Amino acid sequence: MKKRLVLLLVTAMAATTVLAGCGSKDSGSSDSGKKSAKESKVENDDDTLIVGFDASFPPYGYKDDSGEYVGFDLDLAQEVCDRNDWKLVKQPIDWDSKDAELNSETIDCIWNGFTMNGREDDYTWSDPYIDNKQVVVVRSDSGIDDFSGLKGKHVEVQTDSSALAALEGDQKDLAATFADLNQVAEYNTAFMDLESGACDAIAMDIGVANYQVNSRKNPDDYKILDKEISSEQYAVGFKKGNTELKDKVQKTLDEMAEDGTVDKIAEKYADYGVPGALCIGKNSK
């Protein structure tokens, strides 16, 4: 009888605990789900900026040898957060899922070498801060010296990249001369393919190209063709309509450009051509 009573009491206590746990989750616990980016930033004055970025897109955003997420864009975002007393959350994302991440408001913005040209009506944008261009990288011993040398060659490009958009758009006639144009998830894979001979050329952003070439054991084994595929501008992309957060970030970026902080940050990435590509704070963009 005593054992039975104890068992009944234990069962009752367990049930009460479960019900209490469910009740606390339904009554506004912080575990009840993510607030939207707009709610957390504007309505509840939450001091967090969640930046979505491609972790394999150096020098703008990538993982260094120590496992830390670094890059020019992330450095800019960190300074913006420091000046606004915000906490920066660096959120690596699958680049082809960036719209879903932004629209579901699991990130506040896309800030990672994000091309605004051709997407002007799809997002709320900051002013452009980088003038970028798309180029082709080949092996130095490939015999390819210009676009005509790409005829019948295997070319790789990142999925949903500006280089891909150019080769499917204004430069589709050039792409038609290739043996094929294969898409890869990120450029580390493309360079491994170029090293092994699995592909003959890579179409990509010049900043990323400079980083990838200069970080190779033998950088002289590669060259960037002189002619560019296309040019574009990078900006910070916010969910369409989120002008309040965009204005706060833009105001801070303008202050950083005026006091020389943007130039100072860019100098850290001088080997990759970032200082010369800056357009923020310049008279002509």
KOLGUPA-977587 format. One record per residue (C-alpha): residue number from 1; x, y, z; residue in one letter. Coordinates in Angstrom, 2 decimals. Layout:
@n NUM; x X; y Y; z Z; res A
...
REM end
This chain:
@n 1; x 0.00; y 0.00; z 0.00; res M
@n 2; x 2.80; y 2.43; z 0.93; res K
@n 3; x 4.70; y 1.60; z -2.28; res K
@n 4; x 1.55; y 2.19; z -4.27; res R
@n 5; x 0.97; y 5.57; z -2.60; res L
@n 6; x 4.52; y 6.68; z -3.26; res V
@n 7; x 4.19; y 5.65; z -6.91; res L
@n 8; x 0.99; y 7.67; z -7.26; res L
@n 9; x 2.63; y 10.74; z -5.70; res L
@n 10; x 5.67; y 10.51; z -7.99; res V
@n 11; x 3.42; y 10.17; z -11.03; res T
@n 12; x 1.36; y 13.18; z -9.98; res A
@n 13; x 4.47; y 15.29; z -9.41; res M
@n 14; x 5.87; y 14.36; z -12.82; res A
@n 15; x 2.61; y 15.30; z -14.52; res A
@n 16; x 2.56; y 18.64; z -12.68; res T
@n 17; x 6.13; y 19.36; z -13.82; res T
@n 18; x 5.29; y 18.62; z -17.46; res V
@n 19; x 2.18; y 20.82; z -17.34; res L
@n 20; x 4.12; y 23.62; z -15.67; res A
@n 21; x 6.79; y 23.42; z -18.38; res G
@n 22; x 4.21; y 23.58; z -21.14; res C
@n 23; x 2.44; y 26.45; z -19.43; res G
@n 24; x 5.61; y 28.54; z -19.09; res S
@n 25; x 6.43; y 28.10; z -22.80; res K
@n 26; x 2.97; y 29.23; z -23.84; res D
@n 27; x 2.96; y 32.23; z -21.53; res S
@n 28; x 5.76; y 34.24; z -23.11; res G
@n 29; x 8.96; y 32.39; z -22.27; res S
@n 30; x 12.02; y 33.44; z -24.27; res S
@n 31; x 12.06; y 29.89; z -25.64; res D
@n 32; x 8.73; y 30.32; z -27.37; res S
@n 33; x 10.36; y 31.20; z -30.68; res G
@n 34; x 12.36; y 33.90; z -32.45; res K
@n 35; x 11.01; y 37.41; z -32.58; res K
@n 36; x 11.01; y 38.94; z -36.01; res S
@n 37; x 14.00; y 41.09; z -36.85; res A
@n 38; x 11.78; y 44.14; z -37.21; res K
@n 39; x 10.03; y 43.54; z -33.87; res E
@n 40; x 13.24; y 42.94; z -31.96; res S
@n 41; x 15.07; y 45.93; z -33.41; res K
@n 42; x 12.33; y 48.55; z -33.51; res V
@n 43; x 9.41; y 47.67; z -31.23; res E
@n 44; x 11.30; y 46.08; z -28.35; res N
@n 45; x 14.56; y 48.01; z -28.81; res D
@n 46; x 16.55; y 44.81; z -28.81; res D
@n 47; x 20.27; y 45.62; z -29.18; res D
@n 48; x 21.19; y 42.84; z -31.59; res T
@n 49; x 22.01; y 43.02; z -35.30; res L
@n 50; x 21.91; y 39.61; z -37.01; res I
@n 51; x 23.99; y 39.73; z -40.19; res V
@n 52; x 23.54; y 36.95; z -42.74; res G
@n 53; x 26.65; y 36.16; z -44.79; res F
@n 54; x 28.35; y 33.51; z -46.91; res D
@n 55; x 31.20; y 32.13; z -44.78; res A
@n 56; x 33.22; y 31.22; z -47.88; res S
@n 57; x 33.35; y 34.63; z -49.56; res F
@n 58; x 36.71; y 36.22; z -48.68; res P
@n 59; x 37.74; y 38.95; z -48.16; res P
@n 60; x 34.20; y 40.08; z -47.30; res Y
@n 61; x 33.15; y 37.24; z -45.00; res G
@n 62; x 34.89; y 33.94; z -44.25; res Y
@n 63; x 36.27; y 31.66; z -41.55; res K
@n 64; x 39.95; y 32.17; z -40.76; res D
@n 65; x 42.49; y 29.54; z -39.68; res D
@n 66; x 41.48; y 29.92; z -36.04; res S
@n 67; x 37.83; y 29.23; z -36.86; res G
@n 68; x 36.69; y 32.83; z -36.40; res E
@n 69; x 34.35; y 34.57; z -38.84; res Y
@n 70; x 36.17; y 37.58; z -40.24; res V
@n 71; x 36.19; y 39.84; z -43.31; res G
@n 72; x 35.82; y 43.41; z -44.51; res F
@n 73; x 32.02; y 43.43; z -44.41; res D
@n 74; x 31.94; y 41.84; z -40.96; res L
@n 75; x 34.44; y 44.44; z -39.74; res D
@n 76; x 32.18; y 47.20; z -41.04; res L
@n 77; x 29.18; y 45.58; z -39.35; res A
@n 78; x 31.08; y 45.28; z -36.08; res Q
@n 79; x 31.95; y 48.99; z -36.11; res E
@n 80; x 28.33; y 49.90; z -36.88; res V
@n 81; x 27.21; y 47.80; z -33.92; res C
@n 82; x 29.86; y 49.25; z -31.59; res D
@n 83; x 28.72; y 52.78; z -32.39; res R
@n 84; x 25.06; y 51.93; z -31.76; res N
@n 85; x 25.65; y 49.77; z -28.66; res D
@n 86; x 24.33; y 46.75; z -30.53; res W
@n 87; x 25.56; y 43.19; z -30.28; res K
@n 88; x 26.66; y 41.76; z -33.64; res L
@n 89; x 25.53; y 38.22; z -34.44; res V
@n 90; x 27.44; y 36.79; z -37.41; res K
@n 91; x 25.06; y 34.30; z -38.99; res Q
@n 92; x 26.54; y 32.14; z -41.79; res P
@n 93; x 23.88; y 31.14; z -44.31; res I
@n 94; x 23.56; y 29.09; z -47.47; res D
@n 95; x 23.76; y 31.77; z -50.14; res W
@n 96; x 20.98; y 30.30; z -52.24; res D
@n 97; x 18.72; y 30.42; z -49.15; res S
@n 98; x 19.40; y 34.06; z -48.32; res K
@n 99; x 15.95; y 35.30; z -49.35; res D
@n 100; x 14.21; y 32.72; z -47.18; res A
@n 101; x 16.41; y 33.69; z -44.23; res E
@n 102; x 15.62; y 37.37; z -44.68; res L
@n 103; x 11.92; y 36.95; z -45.34; res N
@n 104; x 11.48; y 34.67; z -42.31; res S
@n 105; x 13.33; y 37.38; z -40.33; res E
@n 106; x 15.89; y 35.01; z -38.86; res T
@n 107; x 18.46; y 37.58; z -40.02; res I
@n 108; x 18.23; y 41.39; z -40.05; res D
@n 109; x 20.17; y 41.97; z -43.25; res C
@n 110; x 22.37; y 40.40; z -45.92; res I
@n 111; x 25.83; y 41.93; z -45.70; res W
@n 112; x 28.45; y 40.03; z -47.66; res N
@n 113; x 29.52; y 41.27; z -51.07; res G
@n 114; x 25.83; y 41.51; z -51.98; res F
@n 115; x 25.23; y 42.93; z -55.46; res T
@n 116; x 22.36; y 45.40; z -55.66; res M
@n 117; x 22.31; y 45.81; z -59.47; res N
@n 118; x 19.29; y 44.08; z -60.96; res G
@n 119; x 17.81; y 43.55; z -57.48; res R
@n 120; x 16.94; y 47.17; z -56.69; res E
@n 121; x 13.23; y 46.43; z -56.21; res D
@n 122; x 13.67; y 43.19; z -54.26; res D
@n 123; x 15.17; y 44.62; z -51.06; res Y
@n 124; x 15.53; y 47.83; z -49.11; res T
@n 125; x 19.14; y 48.82; z -49.77; res W
@n 126; x 21.82; y 50.86; z -48.13; res S
@n 127; x 23.84; y 53.13; z -50.39; res D
@n 128; x 26.52; y 51.19; z -52.31; res P
@n 129; x 29.93; y 51.01; z -50.65; res Y
@n 130; x 32.00; y 48.90; z -53.10; res I
@n 131; x 32.44; y 49.11; z -56.88; res D
@n 132; x 33.05; y 45.51; z -57.86; res N
@n 133; x 33.66; y 43.62; z -61.07; res K
@n 134; x 33.44; y 40.04; z -62.27; res Q
@n 135; x 36.56; y 38.44; z -63.74; res V
@n 136; x 37.89; y 35.09; z -64.96; res V
@n 137; x 40.70; y 33.16; z -63.23; res V
@n 138; x 42.73; y 30.52; z -65.08; res V
@n 139; x 45.95; y 28.61; z -64.53; res R
@n 140; x 49.00; y 30.52; z -65.77; res S
@n 141; x 50.06; y 27.56; z -67.92; res D
@n 142; x 46.60; y 27.10; z -69.45; res S
@n 143; x 47.34; y 29.06; z -72.62; res G
@n 144; x 44.18; y 31.09; z -72.02; res I
@n 145; x 44.97; y 34.81; z -72.37; res D
@n 146; x 41.58; y 36.32; z -73.18; res D
@n 147; x 37.90; y 35.46; z -73.54; res F
@n 148; x 38.46; y 33.82; z -76.93; res S
@n 149; x 40.64; y 31.24; z -75.19; res G
@n 150; x 37.61; y 30.10; z -73.16; res L
@n 151; x 35.97; y 28.54; z -76.22; res K
@n 152; x 35.30; y 24.87; z -75.56; res G
@n 153; x 36.53; y 25.13; z -71.94; res K
@n 154; x 34.93; y 23.96; z -68.70; res H
@n 155; x 34.06; y 27.00; z -66.60; res V
@n 156; x 32.79; y 27.05; z -63.00; res E
@n 157; x 30.84; y 29.70; z -61.12; res V
@n 158; x 29.16; y 29.96; z -57.71; res Q
@n 159; x 25.43; y 29.27; z -57.54; res T
@n 160; x 23.30; y 32.44; z -57.44; res D
@n 161; x 26.36; y 34.66; z -57.89; res S
@n 162; x 26.74; y 37.90; z -59.84; res S
@n 163; x 29.12; y 36.16; z -62.24; res A
@n 164; x 26.45; y 33.58; z -62.99; res L
@n 165; x 23.84; y 36.31; z -63.51; res A
@n 166; x 26.16; y 38.08; z -65.95; res A
@n 167; x 26.90; y 34.89; z -67.89; res L
@n 168; x 23.20; y 34.10; z -68.11; res E
@n 169; x 22.39; y 37.70; z -69.00; res G
@n 170; x 24.50; y 40.28; z -70.82; res D
@n 171; x 27.35; y 37.82; z -71.35; res Q
@n 172; x 25.26; y 34.83; z -72.45; res K
@n 173; x 26.94; y 34.88; z -75.87; res D
@n 174; x 30.31; y 34.43; z -74.16; res L
@n 175; x 28.93; y 31.58; z -72.03; res A
@n 176; x 27.60; y 29.90; z -75.18; res A
@n 177; x 31.19; y 29.39; z -76.33; res T
@n 178; x 32.09; y 27.35; z -73.23; res F
@n 179; x 32.00; y 23.58; z -73.25; res A
@n 180; x 29.85; y 23.96; z -70.13; res D
@n 181; x 29.18; y 26.33; z -67.23; res L
@n 182; x 28.98; y 24.39; z -63.98; res N
@n 183; x 27.70; y 25.79; z -60.70; res Q
@n 184; x 29.40; y 25.04; z -57.36; res V
@n 185; x 28.34; y 25.89; z -53.82; res A
@n 186; x 31.46; y 27.93; z -53.00; res E
@n 187; x 34.74; y 29.03; z -54.52; res Y
@n 188; x 37.02; y 26.84; z -52.42; res N
@n 189; x 35.58; y 23.93; z -54.38; res T
@n 190; x 36.07; y 25.78; z -57.66; res A
@n 191; x 39.76; y 26.41; z -56.94; res F
@n 192; x 40.32; y 22.79; z -56.00; res M
@n 193; x 38.78; y 21.88; z -59.36; res D
@n 194; x 41.02; y 24.39; z -61.13; res L
@n 195; x 44.09; y 22.96; z -59.39; res E
@n 196; x 43.17; y 19.39; z -60.31; res S
@n 197; x 42.21; y 20.21; z -63.88; res G
@n 198; x 38.53; y 19.37; z -63.35; res A
@n 199; x 37.74; y 22.83; z -64.71; res C
@n 200; x 39.65; y 25.28; z -66.90; res D
@n 201; x 38.45; y 28.63; z -65.55; res A
@n 202; x 36.44; y 30.27; z -62.78; res I
@n 203; x 34.18; y 33.31; z -63.17; res A
@n 204; x 34.03; y 35.29; z -59.92; res M
@n 205; x 34.25; y 38.59; z -58.03; res D
@n 206; x 37.67; y 40.23; z -58.33; res I
@n 207; x 38.06; y 40.67; z -54.56; res G
@n 208; x 37.45; y 36.98; z -53.96; res V
@n 209; x 39.71; y 36.12; z -56.90; res A
@n 210; x 42.56; y 38.19; z -55.44; res N
@n 211; x 42.11; y 36.55; z -52.05; res Y
@n 212; x 42.00; y 33.02; z -53.44; res Q
@n 213; x 45.02; y 33.51; z -55.70; res V
@n 214; x 47.15; y 35.26; z -53.05; res N
@n 215; x 46.34; y 32.63; z -50.43; res S
@n 216; x 47.56; y 29.75; z -52.62; res R
@n 217; x 50.90; y 28.12; z -51.93; res K
@n 218; x 52.05; y 29.12; z -55.43; res N
@n 219; x 50.03; y 32.22; z -56.43; res P
@n 220; x 52.02; y 32.60; z -59.66; res D
@n 221; x 50.33; y 29.43; z -60.88; res D
@n 222; x 47.18; y 31.49; z -61.51; res Y
@n 223; x 46.25; y 34.64; z -63.39; res K
@n 224; x 43.23; y 36.90; z -63.72; res I
@n 225; x 42.27; y 37.79; z -67.27; res L
@n 226; x 42.46; y 41.51; z -67.99; res D
@n 227; x 38.98; y 41.95; z -69.40; res K
@n 228; x 36.09; y 41.98; z -66.93; res E
@n 229; x 32.81; y 40.14; z -67.44; res I
@n 230; x 30.72; y 42.84; z -65.77; res S
@n 231; x 30.78; y 45.51; z -63.08; res S
@n 232; x 28.40; y 46.11; z -60.20; res E
@n 233; x 28.05; y 47.62; z -56.74; res Q
@n 234; x 27.80; y 46.04; z -53.30; res Y
@n 235; x 25.32; y 47.27; z -50.70; res A
@n 236; x 23.63; y 46.02; z -47.53; res V
@n 237; x 20.28; y 44.37; z -48.26; res G
@n 238; x 17.41; y 44.60; z -45.77; res F
@n 239; x 13.94; y 43.09; z -45.99; res K
@n 240; x 11.85; y 45.25; z -48.29; res K
@n 241; x 10.16; y 47.95; z -46.23; res G
@n 242; x 12.57; y 47.84; z -43.28; res N
@n 243; x 13.65; y 51.45; z -43.84; res T
@n 244; x 14.03; y 52.26; z -40.14; res E
@n 245; x 16.86; y 49.80; z -39.60; res L
@n 246; x 18.41; y 50.67; z -42.96; res K
@n 247; x 18.45; y 54.36; z -42.04; res D
@n 248; x 20.19; y 53.66; z -38.72; res K
@n 249; x 22.87; y 51.56; z -40.39; res V
@n 250; x 23.31; y 54.03; z -43.27; res Q
@n 251; x 23.70; y 56.99; z -40.91; res K
@n 252; x 26.45; y 55.17; z -39.05; res T
@n 253; x 28.21; y 54.08; z -42.25; res L
@n 254; x 28.18; y 57.68; z -43.48; res D
@n 255; x 29.77; y 58.81; z -40.22; res E
@n 256; x 32.41; y 56.07; z -40.55; res M
@n 257; x 33.20; y 57.16; z -44.10; res A
@n 258; x 33.47; y 60.80; z -43.09; res E
@n 259; x 35.85; y 60.21; z -40.18; res D
@n 260; x 38.09; y 57.82; z -42.13; res G
@n 261; x 37.14; y 54.61; z -40.34; res T
@n 262; x 35.94; y 52.85; z -43.51; res V
@n 263; x 39.27; y 53.61; z -45.22; res D
@n 264; x 41.17; y 52.35; z -42.19; res K
@n 265; x 39.25; y 49.06; z -42.16; res I
@n 266; x 39.71; y 48.67; z -45.93; res A
@n 267; x 43.49; y 48.96; z -45.58; res E
@n 268; x 43.49; y 45.63; z -43.72; res K
@n 269; x 42.41; y 44.08; z -47.02; res Y
@n 270; x 44.67; y 46.07; z -49.34; res A
@n 271; x 46.15; y 42.89; z -50.84; res D
@n 272; x 42.71; y 42.08; z -52.23; res Y
@n 273; x 42.02; y 45.48; z -53.79; res G
@n 274; x 39.39; y 46.62; z -51.29; res V
@n 275; x 40.64; y 50.21; z -50.75; res P
@n 276; x 40.60; y 50.96; z -54.47; res G
@n 277; x 37.09; y 49.56; z -54.83; res A
@n 278; x 35.49; y 51.76; z -52.15; res L
@n 279; x 32.76; y 54.08; z -53.38; res C
@n 280; x 31.13; y 55.10; z -50.08; res I
@n 281; x 31.82; y 58.72; z -49.32; res G
@n 282; x 33.14; y 59.33; z -52.84; res K
@n 283; x 31.69; y 61.93; z -55.18; res N
@n 284; x 31.24; y 59.44; z -58.01; res S
@n 285; x 29.80; y 55.99; z -57.45; res K
REM end
